Amino acid sequence: TGYYTFAGAQQMEVLLFVNKGYDNISDDDMLPAKGVLDNTFNKCSRLKYLGCIDCAEVNSFVNTFVDCSSLLEVRLSRLKVSVSFESSSNISKTSVLYIIQNAVPSYAISMTLNPIAYARLVNDADVVAALKAQPLISLVSA
């Protein structure tokens, strides 16, 4: 459970989870998360890069990324519940694709994007193809 773990850490810009040493960081370096991640990164306004979180056992992302206005890169692996990046207008296409392609939903879930990010990504050919391959995931504009 990461409930409020980093909430309000306004100086934090990068958070990586390293298993193999800093000279060999990869998406294999995942933090296994469990339960509720509500508000975990709430008001981390300078957070730009968030390393990979294994979400296979996460059942809630309520307000997790509220006011994460600088967020560019985030990796959520095995996502199975809805998540929102309503404050992250510059979230990368790579991040959105990673989340979609690595999700394991058993029922319909949504990824809410900031209106600027949504407008930039909703008709992108790669995003459309990824969503087609994952019919239980939809993009929604905040």
N, C-alpha and C positions, 0 to 999 in steps of 0.2 A: 504494500500500500504506500503510495506516494502523496497522499492527501496533504496539500500545502507544503510539501518538502522544500521547494525552492521559491515559493511565492514571495514576491517583493524583492527578489535579489536583483536590484536594478543595475548593478555594475557588471553582472555576469554576461559575457558575450559569447563564450564557447563552453559547451559541456560535452565532453567525450567520455566514453567508457572503454578503457584500454585493457585488453587481456594479454597482448603480446609485446608491449613496450611502445613507447612513443615514436620510434623510428619505423614502425610497421603497423600503423593504424589502418583498419579496413572496416567494411560493414559487417564483418564477422565478429567484431568487438561489440557485442550487444549486452545491454542491461536487461536481465529478465525481470519483468514487472508483474505484479499480481494484484488483483482486486480493483480498488478505486484509485484513479489518478486525478480525481477532481481537484482543480485549482493548483496543480503541482507547479506549473510555470506561470501562474497568474501574475501579471504586472512585472514580468521580466522584460522590460521594455528595450533593453539593449542586447538581448539574446539573439545572436545571428545564426549560430550553428548548433544543432542538437544531434549528438551521436545516436546510434541505432538503439531503439528500445524494442525488445521482444514483447509484443502485446498479446500473446496467445492466451494469457490468463487475466487480462484486464477486462473488466466489465463496465467501466464508466470513465468517460472523459469530459465531465461537465466543467465548463469554464477553465479547462486546462491551459489554454493558450490565450486567454483574454489579455489584452494590452501587450501582446508580444509583437509590437509594431515593426521591429527590426528583423524578425525571423526570415531567413533566406533558405536555409537548408535544415531539413528534419527527416529522420528515418524512423518510421514506425513499421515494424515487421509483424506479420501475422495478425493484423488488425481485424477485429470481428465486431466492433461496435462503432457507432457514429462518432465523428470528431469534427471540431470546428477550428478554423484558422481565420476567424472574422476580422482580426486586427492586422493580419499579415499580408499587406498588399503586394509585397515583393517575394512571396514564397516562390521558390523555383519550380520550373516545370519538372526538373529531375526529381524533386521531392514528391510532388504530386504523383508522378508516374511510379516512383518506388512504392509509395503507400498503396496505390491501386493494384499494382502488379504483385505485391507481396501480401495482400489481404487474404483472409480466409473466412469470409462471412458465411454464416449458415442461414441468414435472413437478410432482408434489405437494410442497408445502412447508407448513410450519406456523409459526404465530406463537404462541410460548409466552408466556402472561401470568401475572402474579402471581395467586394464588388469589382475592384480593379483587377485582382488576380483572376477572378471568375471570367471577366470579359476577355482577358488575355489568353486564358487556357481552355475555355469550354469548347471552342471549335478547332483547337489545335489537332492536327491529324493523328499525332501519336497518342494524345490523351483520349481522343474519340476511339481509337483502336483498342487502347487499354481498357476503357469502359465497356466496349463491346465484348471483350474477353472476360470481363467480370460483371455480368449482368445484375448482380445484387448490389452494386455500388453506384451511387449517383453523385454528381456534383451539384451543389446548391449555392446560390448567391446569398450572402448575409444581408 
